[in-house]
Amino acid sequence: MVDIALQVLDEDGPEALTLSAVSGRAGVTTPSLYKHVRNLAGLRALVSARIMNDIADQAGHAVLGRSADEAIRAFMKAWRRYVQRHPHRYSALIQSPEPQTTEAGARLIDIITAALRAYGMEDSAAIHAARCLRAAVHGFAVLEAQGAFGFPENLDDSYDLLIHVMIAGLQAPR
């Protein structure tokens, strides 16, 4: 069911994700879905958990064997690549904590905080830095996916600058 919901998102966008659309593609009646999910919000939460796990898988693979600056760079690039490949999925992602997304969200935080240890950050310092990294990556990726960058300058160059700024901030004395 989640795979079908992801297909709906990829092909038709987040506004098209309905129980009716998923059941139609699955070849079952909409009431049949209620055996698996309580409602559309429940389906969206399951979809969000999958998306977060996919991002965590890709980010975790990207940072494997790297530390400090290289890990942060790999993490940020992996997250952006995911959004570039799946902009509709990402726009459907529930950003606030949900019971179904807690484990996937924790995986992402663990990946980030592990990379931040190379900068001597732990506990609340790591959480603050992780929030900043998430805000930077998320903000750029959402703006890019929505076509909000109108100037002709290369977006990869802009993103490289963002990565540089974030790494410089992590290296700065606190």
C-alpha positions in Angstrom: 0.0 0.0 0.0 2.8 2.5 0.8 4.5 1.6 -2.5 1.3 2.4 -4.3 0.9 5.7 -2.4 4.5 6.6 -3.4 3.6 5.9 -7.1 0.6 8.2 -6.8 2.9 10.9 -5.3 5.6 10.5 -7.9 3.2 10.5 -10.9 0.4 12.9 -9.8 1.8 15.0 -6.9 0.9 15.3 -3.2 -2.6 16.7 -3.8 -3.5 13.4 -5.6 -2.7 11.2 -2.6 -6.1 9.9 -1.5 -7.4 6.6 -0.2 -9.5 6.4 -3.4 -6.4 6.9 -5.6 -4.5 4.2 -3.7 -7.3 1.7 -3.7 -8.0 2.3 -7.4 -4.4 1.5 -8.3 -4.4 -1.5 -6.0 -7.5 -2.8 -7.6 -9.5 -2.9 -4.4 -12.3 -0.9 -2.9 -11.5 2.0 -0.7 -13.1 0.4 2.4 -10.5 -2.5 2.0 -7.7 0.0 2.9 -9.2 0.5 6.3 -7.9 -3.0 7.3 -4.4 -1.4 6.9 -4.8 2.3 7.8 -7.3 4.2 9.9 -7.7 7.1 7.5 -5.7 9.3 5.0 -3.7 10.8 7.8 -2.6 7.3 8.8 -1.5 6.6 5.3 0.3 9.9 5.1 2.2 9.0 8.3 3.2 5.6 6.9 4.4 7.3 3.7 6.3 9.9 5.7 8.0 7.2 7.7 9.1 5.4 4.4 10.4 8.7 3.0 12.4 9.5 6.1 13.8 6.0 6.2 14.8 6.3 2.5 16.5 9.6 3.2 18.2 8.1 6.3 19.4 5.1 4.2 20.8 7.3 1.5 22.4 9.8 3.9 23.8 7.0 6.1 25.3 5.3 3.1 26.8 8.6 1.9 28.5 9.4 5.2 29.8 5.9 5.8 33.6 6.0 6.3 33.6 9.8 6.3 33.9 12.2 9.2 33.7 15.9 10.0 33.6 18.2 6.9 33.4 15.3 4.4 30.5 13.6 6.4 28.5 16.9 6.6 29.1 17.5 2.8 28.0 14.0 1.9 25.0 14.2 4.2 23.8 17.5 2.8 24.3 16.3 -0.8 22.5 13.0 -0.3 19.5 14.7 1.2 19.3 17.2 -1.6 19.7 14.4 -4.2 16.8 12.6 -2.7 14.6 15.7 -3.0 15.7 16.3 -6.5 14.8 12.7 -7.5 11.5 12.7 -5.5 10.2 16.3 -5.2 6.5 15.2 -4.8 7.4 12.7 -2.2 9.3 15.2 -0.2 6.6 17.8 -0.4 4.2 15.3 1.0 6.5 14.5 4.0 5.0 15.3 7.3 7.7 17.5 9.0 6.4 17.4 12.5 7.1 14.3 14.7 4.5 11.6 14.4 4.4 8.2 16.2 5.0 6.4 12.9 8.0 8.7 11.9 9.8 8.7 15.3 12.1 5.8 14.5 13.0 7.1 11.0 13.5 10.6 12.4 15.8 9.2 15.2 17.9 7.5 12.5 18.4 10.8 10.7 19.3 12.6 13.9 21.7 9.7 14.8 23.5 10.1 11.4 23.8 13.9 11.9 24.9 13.8 15.5 27.5 11.1 14.7 29.0 13.4 12.1 28.9 16.3 14.5 31.0 14.5 17.1 34.1 15.2 15.0 33.5 18.9 15.8 33.3 18.1 19.5 29.5 18.5 19.6 27.4 16.3 21.8 24.1 16.6 23.7 22.3 19.9 23.3 25.1 21.4 21.1 24.6 18.6 18.6 20.9 19.0 18.6 21.2 22.8 17.9 23.6 22.1 15.1 21.4 19.3 13.7 18.5 21.6 13.6 20.5 24.2 11.7 21.7 21.6 9.2 18.1 20.3 8.7 16.8 23.8 8.2 19.5 24.7 5.7 19.1 21.5 3.6 15.3 21.5 3.8 14.9 25.2 3.0 17.2 25.0 -0.1 15.7 21.7 -1.3 12.1 23.0 -1.0 12.9 26.2 -2.7 14.7 24.4 -5.5 11.9 21.9 -5.9 9.3 24.7 -6.2 11.4 26.5 -8.8 11.8 29.5 -6.5 15.4 30.3 -7.5 14.9 32.6 -10.5 18.4 33.9 -11.2 20.5 32.1 -13.8 23.4 31.3 -11.5 24.1 27.6 -11.2 22.2 26.0 -8.3 25.0 23.5 -7.6 27.3 26.4 -7.0 24.8 28.0 -4.6 24.4 24.7 -2.7 28.2 24.2 -2.5 28.3 27.7 -0.9 25.6 26.7 1.5 27.6 23.6 2.5 30.7 25.7 2.9 28.8 28.2 5.1 27.4 25.4 7.3 30.8 23.7 7.7 32.5 27.0 8.5 29.8 27.5 11.1 30.4 24.1 12.6 34.2 24.8 12.8 33.7 28.2 14.4 34.6 28.5 18.1 31.5 28.5 20.3 
